[in-house]
Amino acid sequence: MKGPSSSGSVRRCMSESGPIAAGTNAWVVMPAFEEAQVIRRTVAAVRARFPHVVVVDDGSQDDTAGEALAAGAVVVRHSLNLGQGAALQTGIQFALARGAEFVATFDADGQHSVEDLVVMLQALQRERLDIVLGSRFAGRAEGLSLARRVLLKAAVLFTNLTTGVRLTDAHNGLRVMTAGAARRIELRQDQMAHASELVAQIGRLGLRFKEVPVTITYSPYSVQKGQRLSNGFRILTDLLAGWLQR
């Protein structure tokens, strides 16, 4: 997978003011595909606590990049839509190249809480962990339909069985890791199977991890944009395809 230097153009807003949460030089990686409606608000909320945000615009045809820049993010662009796994890998490599001590991942559609990320970073530092994962099933999932809950629980079971790592939530995009852990993780699955691939690497590399309860808010926008029931089935098919490719 190509790194940020070869995946597309890089643009930056010069303003990096604002308090950082516990720790120094933490970068938040935000993959985004056609999120112009909400990306400015999401970036602004994150930058209130974490000044360093890199949005990876994964081949959007709308003004996702411009809206992210207006909110103060660094923007890296894929010329083509490569998938969330590819966007995360690009963003992680970009953050590491700029000396990040901690790297977090955060969804662009506004369903995550930046205050949860603050708590996760504090846990990572306090307990000397390699990676902390958010769990909606240990916390709250507001607006989650029963059908999607069943599908996500099935994905958790599949991931636990195939990776040997016991989690309560396998497909939560809210994570934070040390730079050392980020350097050792390499996402090769471009689509949704990257989440289980990451969990498998946690187990294989022997990384110290913990789940922290978080709140996921399913708004009408996020449901329409990327949380439809059909996407739940896609997760399961991507999981099976990723497992067969190992």
C-alpha positions in Angstrom: 0.0 0.0 0.0 1.3 3.4 -0.9 2.3 5.9 1.8 1.2 9.5 2.0 4.0 10.7 -0.1 2.8 8.7 -3.2 -0.9 8.5 -2.6 -1.9 12.1 -3.6 -1.5 15.7 -2.8 -1.1 17.2 0.7 -2.5 20.5 1.8 -2.4 22.2 5.1 -4.1 25.0 7.1 -1.5 26.9 9.1 -3.6 27.4 12.2 -2.7 24.8 14.9 -3.9 26.6 18.0 -5.9 24.9 20.7 -5.2 22.8 23.8 -4.1 19.2 23.3 -5.5 16.5 25.5 -3.3 14.5 28.0 0.1 13.8 26.3 2.0 15.6 23.6 2.1 15.3 19.8 -0.9 13.1 19.4 -2.3 13.0 15.8 -5.8 12.1 15.0 -6.3 10.3 11.6 -9.7 10.8 10.0 -10.6 8.8 6.8 -13.3 10.6 4.9 -15.2 9.9 1.7 -17.8 12.5 0.6 -18.3 13.9 4.1 -18.6 17.6 3.1 -21.8 18.0 5.0 -20.3 17.2 8.4 -16.5 17.1 8.2 -16.0 20.7 9.2 -18.0 20.2 12.4 -16.3 16.9 13.2 -12.8 18.3 12.7 -13.5 21.4 14.8 -14.7 19.3 17.7 -11.6 17.1 17.6 -9.2 20.0 17.2 -10.6 21.6 20.4 -8.7 18.9 22.2 -6.3 17.5 19.7 -4.7 20.2 17.4 -3.1 17.7 15.0 -5.8 16.2 12.7 -5.1 14.7 9.4 -8.1 14.1 7.1 -7.5 11.5 4.4 -9.9 12.5 1.6 -10.4 9.1 -0.1 -11.3 10.2 -3.6 -14.3 12.4 -2.7 -16.1 14.2 -5.5 -17.6 16.8 -3.1 -15.8 19.5 -1.1 -14.7 17.2 1.7 -11.1 18.5 1.4 -12.1 22.2 1.4 -14.3 21.8 4.4 -11.7 19.9 6.4 -9.1 22.6 5.5 -11.5 25.3 6.7 -11.7 23.6 10.1 -7.9 23.5 10.4 -7.0 20.0 9.4 -4.1 18.8 7.4 -5.6 17.1 4.3 -4.1 14.2 2.3 -5.9 13.2 -0.8 -6.2 9.9 -2.6 -7.0 10.6 -6.3 -9.2 7.5 -6.3 -11.5 5.9 -3.7 -9.3 3.2 -2.2 -11.3 2.2 0.8 -11.2 3.0 4.6 -8.4 0.6 5.3 -6.2 2.3 2.7 -7.1 5.7 4.0 -6.2 4.8 7.6 -2.9 3.4 6.5 -2.1 6.5 4.6 -3.0 8.7 7.6 -1.1 6.7 10.1 2.1 6.8 7.9 1.6 10.6 7.5 1.3 11.1 11.3 4.3 9.0 12.0 6.4 10.8 9.4 5.7 14.0 11.3 6.9 12.6 14.6 3.6 11.6 16.2 4.0 10.0 19.7 0.4 8.8 19.7 -1.9 8.0 16.7 -5.7 7.9 17.0 -8.3 7.0 14.5 -11.7 8.8 14.4 -14.7 8.5 12.1 -15.6 11.5 10.0 -19.4 11.3 10.2 -19.7 12.7 13.7 -20.7 9.5 15.5 -17.8 9.5 17.9 -17.1 11.7 21.0 -13.8 13.5 21.3 -14.1 13.2 25.1 -14.1 9.5 24.8 -10.8 9.8 22.9 -9.4 11.9 25.7 -10.2 9.1 28.2 -8.7 6.5 25.9 -5.4 8.4 25.6 -5.2 8.8 29.3 -5.7 5.0 29.8 -3.1 4.3 27.2 -0.5 6.4 29.0 -1.5 5.5 32.6 -1.5 1.8 32.0 1.5 1.7 29.6 -0.5 0.0 26.9 0.2 -0.3 23.2 -3.3 0.3 21.9 -6.7 1.2 23.3 -9.9 0.3 21.5 -13.3 1.9 21.9 -16.3 -0.4 22.6 -19.9 0.6 22.0 -21.1 -2.6 23.5 -19.3 -2.0 26.8 -20.6 1.6 26.6 -23.6 2.9 24.6 -24.8 2.8 21.1 -27.5 5.4 20.6 -29.9 4.9 17.7 -28.4 1.4 16.8 -31.1 -0.8 15.2 -31.6 -4.3 16.4 -30.8 -5.8 13.0 -27.5 -3.9 12.8 -26.7 -4.8 16.4 -27.1 -8.5 15.6 -24.8 -8.2 12.5 -22.1 -6.3 14.5 -22.3 -8.9 17.3 -21.9 -11.6 14.6 -18.8 -9.8 13.3 -17.4 -9.7 16.9 -17.9 -13.5 17.2 -16.2 -14.1 13.8 -13.3 -11.9 14.7 -12.8 -13.4 18.1 -12.9 -16.9 16.7 -10.5 -16.2 13.8 -8.0 -14.0 15.6 -7.9 -15.4 19.1 -8.2 -11.9 20.5 -11.3 -11.5 22.8 -13.1 -8.2 22.2 -16.6 -6.9 22.8 -16.6 -4.6 19.7 -14.5 -5.5 16.7 -15.5 -2.8 14.2 -15.2 0.5 16.2 -13.3 3.2 14.4 -12.3 4.9 17.6 -8.8 3.8 18.6 -5.5 5.3 20.0 -2.1 3.7 19.9 1.5 4.5 20.6 3.8 5.4 17.7 5.7 2.1 18.3 2.5 0.1 17.9 1.5 2.1 14.9 4.8 1.4 13.1 4.3 -2.3 13.6 0.7 -2.4 12.3 0.3 -2.6 8.5 -3.2 -2.6 7.0 -3.4 -4.4 3.7 -7.2 -4.9 3.6 -8.5 -1.7 1.9 -12.2 -2.2 2.8 -14.0 -3.1 6.0 -12.0 -6.2 6.7 -9.1 -3.9 7.8 -10.7 -3.8 11.3 -10.4 -7.6 11.9 -7.0 -7.5 10.2 -5.9 -4.9 12.8 -7.2 -7.1 15.6 -5.4 -10.1 14.2 -2.2 -8.1 14.2 -2.7 -7.1 17.8 -2.8 -10.7 18.8 0.1 -11.8 16.5 2.4 -9.0 17.6 1.6 -9.5 21.3 0.5 -5.8 21.7 -0.8 -4.8 25.1 -4.4 -3.6 24.6 -7.6 -2.7 26.4 -11.1 -1.8 25.5 -12.7 1.3 26.9 -16.5 2.0 27.0 -17.5 4.7 24.5 -20.7 6.2 23.1 -21.6 5.8 19.4 -24.4 8.1 18.2 -26.2 6.9 15.1 -27.6 10.1 13.6 -30.0 10.2 10.6 -27.0 11.4 8.5 -24.6 8.6 9.6 -27.3 6.0 9.0 -28.0 7.3 5.6 -24.3 7.8 4.7 -22.6 4.7 5.9 -24.5 2.8 8.6 -27.2 1.2 6.6 -28.1 -2.4 7.3 -26.6 -3.4 3.9 -23.2 -2.1 5.1 -23.5 -4.5 8.0 -23.7 -7.4 5.6 -20.8 -5.9 3.7 -18.7 -6.1 6.9 -19.4 -9.8 7.2 -18.6 -10.5 3.6 -15.4 -8.5 3.8 -14.4 -10.3 6.9 -14.8 -13.7 5.2 -12.9 -12.5 2.2 -10.1 -11.2 4.4 -9.9 -14.4 6.4 -9.7 -16.5 3.2 -6.8 -14.4 1.9 -4.6 -15.0 5.0 
